[in-house]
Amino acid sequence: MNELQLINISKHFDQKIVLNEINFSVRKGELVSLLGPSGCGKTTLLKIIAGLLPPDGGQLLFDGNSILNIPVERRGTVMVFQDYLLFPHLNVWNNIGFGLRMAGKGREEQAKKINEMLELVELHGFEKKYPRELSGGQKQRVALARALAIEPKVLLLDEPFSNLDARLRESMRDFVCGLQKKLKITTILVTHDKEEALLSSDRIVLLLDGKVQQIGTPEEIYLMPKNREAANFLGKKNYLKGRIEKGIFYYSGGELKSEERADGTYWMMIRPEEIKLKKDKGNASAIIVDMRFAGDRIYYKVKLGEEMLECLMLPDTIFSIGEAVNLSMDLQNIILFPE
Ligand SMILES: Nc1ncnc2c1ncn2[C@@H]1O[C@H](COP(=O)(O)OP(=O)(O)OP(=O)(O)O)[C@@H](O)[C@H]1O
């Protein structure tokens, strides 16, 4: 069931349209990522959902009822910011209990909830510490505990892992996603990191230039991008321009049997990992022009006819620059975009 529904949400600052008729919904207990490059409007959208900013137009429904006129503190949404925004003069205990005090909960109820939260984020023993005495990961867990203490209906996470170093980011991501599944809390995660979105989400909303480009599961978004903009944002791609005539795709490097498509000009997209390089057996069609060794994988640049392609291979066979190679493509995963 759809719990949160965004209908034609729009926002502009000065002359600039930042959000252009945004539509999507989030189901109960689902983790949806808002994925897009810096400046595409992700934080603005999260603030609108939280009630920190009014939209210019559109509707925001929770369980079918508008929540646009409900103030921040009664909306049932809570936002965890990138820089945690802990109160520096309050210790961990009082930071976590802040929302409970604001809501007028009694001392006993506060203490019970704070202890429950300390256990949840594994910070027992840190109650008396101040934010300046905590590591980045610990601060983030306090921010999360403070947000969850008030039992929000929707958790809004704004780039929650971007201030952490790479290793801590991975363990915090697992920790937060584990918690989200355990509590079954409806969550929107804002990120510009495609791997983070692919690894963490039930569904991804891809936002580019203030517009929703595509909504889907991680597999759908990665394997079936709707257009070139979506495909490009999701990772390195190769494009070959050519023509389809009667089921054959003709391009400068040769021809391929294509899927059933109308005749016309197309861009064929193929990912670096879907091209296989093979030792030359006297009929090589391509030449290695660059090679980058990255331990568990090797990146090659290969010249095929007039085209330059990027390939990603396991280091089981190593080719050198200038070597002639044969090339095969996994046609199952090729995507054709009409020009
Ligand atoms: N209060 C504001 N006044 C004017 N312009 C704003 C305001 N808030 C955001 N913007 C502009 O709106 C655009 C979207 O900003 P937003 O912070 O939502 O993007 P974002 O996708 O979250 O980016 P980032 O990942 O860098 O935070 C940017 O061009 C930004 O400069």
PDBQT file of the ligand as one rigid body, heavy atoms in Angstrom, charges set to zero:
ROOT
HETATM    1  N1  LIG A 401      17.120  28.373  -0.136  1.00  0.00    +0.000 N 
HETATM    2  C1  LIG A 401      17.572  28.388  -1.395  1.00  0.00    +0.000 A 
HETATM    3  N2  LIG A 401      17.601  29.549  -2.103  1.00  0.00    +0.000 NA
HETATM    4  C2  LIG A 401      18.010  29.568  -3.392  1.00  0.00    +0.000 A 
HETATM    5  N3  LIG A 401      18.441  28.486  -4.059  1.00  0.00    +0.000 NA
HETATM    6  C3  LIG A 401      18.449  27.319  -3.418  1.00  0.00    +0.000 A 
HETATM    7  C4  LIG A 401      18.027  27.203  -2.049  1.00  0.00    +0.000 A 
HETATM    8  N4  LIG A 401      18.125  25.900  -1.674  1.00  0.00    +0.000 NA
HETATM    9  C5  LIG A 401      18.617  25.228  -2.748  1.00  0.00    +0.000 A 
HETATM   10  N5  LIG A 401      18.807  26.071  -3.789  1.00  0.00    +0.000 N 
HETATM   11  C6  LIG A 401      19.273  25.697  -5.134  1.00  0.00    +0.000 C 
HETATM   12  O1  LIG A 401      18.448  24.656  -5.615  1.00  0.00    +0.000 OA
HETATM   13  C7  LIG A 401      19.204  23.672  -6.326  1.00  0.00    +0.000 C 
HETATM   14  C8  LIG A 401      18.967  22.303  -5.707  1.00  0.00    +0.000 C 
HETATM   15  O2  LIG A 401      19.537  22.268  -4.412  1.00  0.00    +0.000 OA
HETATM   16  P1  LIG A 401      19.477  20.959  -3.498  1.00  0.00    +0.000 P 
HETATM   17  O3  LIG A 401      20.249  21.232  -2.248  1.00  0.00    +0.000 OA
HETATM   18  O4  LIG A 401      18.076  20.516  -3.363  1.00  0.00    +0.000 OA
HETATM   19  O5  LIG A 401      20.254  19.922  -4.407  1.00  0.00    +0.000 OA
HETATM   20  P2  LIG A 401      20.828  18.483  -4.059  1.00  0.00    +0.000 P 
HETATM   21  O6  LIG A 401      20.447  17.595  -5.186  1.00  0.00    +0.000 OA
HETATM   22  O7  LIG A 401      20.404  18.069  -2.694  1.00  0.00    +0.000 OA
HETATM   23  O8  LIG A 401      22.378  18.746  -4.089  1.00  0.00    +0.000 OA
HETATM   24  P3  LIG A 401      23.518  18.343  -3.034  1.00  0.00    +0.000 P 
HETATM   25  O9  LIG A 401      23.679  16.871  -3.143  1.00  0.00    +0.000 OA
HETATM   26  O10 LIG A 401      24.703  19.106  -3.531  1.00  0.00    +0.000 OA
HETATM   27  O11 LIG A 401      23.037  18.813  -1.691  1.00  0.00    +0.000 OA
HETATM   28  C9  LIG A 401      20.647  24.141  -6.275  1.00  0.00    +0.000 C 
HETATM   29  O12 LIG A 401      20.926  24.787  -7.481  1.00  0.00    +0.000 OA
HETATM   30  C10 LIG A 401      20.677  25.095  -5.117  1.00  0.00    +0.000 C 
HETATM   31  O13 LIG A 401      21.659  26.077  -5.302  1.00  0.00    +0.000 OA
ENDROOT
TORSDOF 0
